[in-house]
Amino acid sequence: MLFEIEVSAELNSPFEFNRVFDLLSDPLPVKQVYTSNLTGQDTWCDVVGWDESGPCQAFAVLSEDSGDGVILLLYGGQEGIRLKPSIITEDWDLSSTNQWGEPCLMLDKNTVYTE
């Protein structure tokens, strides 16, 4: 199934992104993912989708990527996804220096995440 992600560079996402993915499975809700934080260290991170009204559901799905084969795609709302280290207990906030936005994440297909 072809799926388009189009994210504009707004308050959450650092850059615009428009790409079509070939999904290999049904998307599943995701709440946490084991990935790099802002300092490049791998850690558990909370993840949400982001749209004009704030946090929304984020999803994980296996997808074909022409350069990397099968990947784990994490995506969210119209303004991408937002992440923070799971040890940080603050609310989701665009002004927080502990959090960051991405249009989506294309990770190794074996990346661990929780629903």
Summary of the structure (lengths in Angstrom):
residues: 115
radius of gyration: 13.2
end to end distance: 21.8
largest distance: 37.5
contacts: 340
relative contact order: 0.27
helix: 0%
strand: 57%
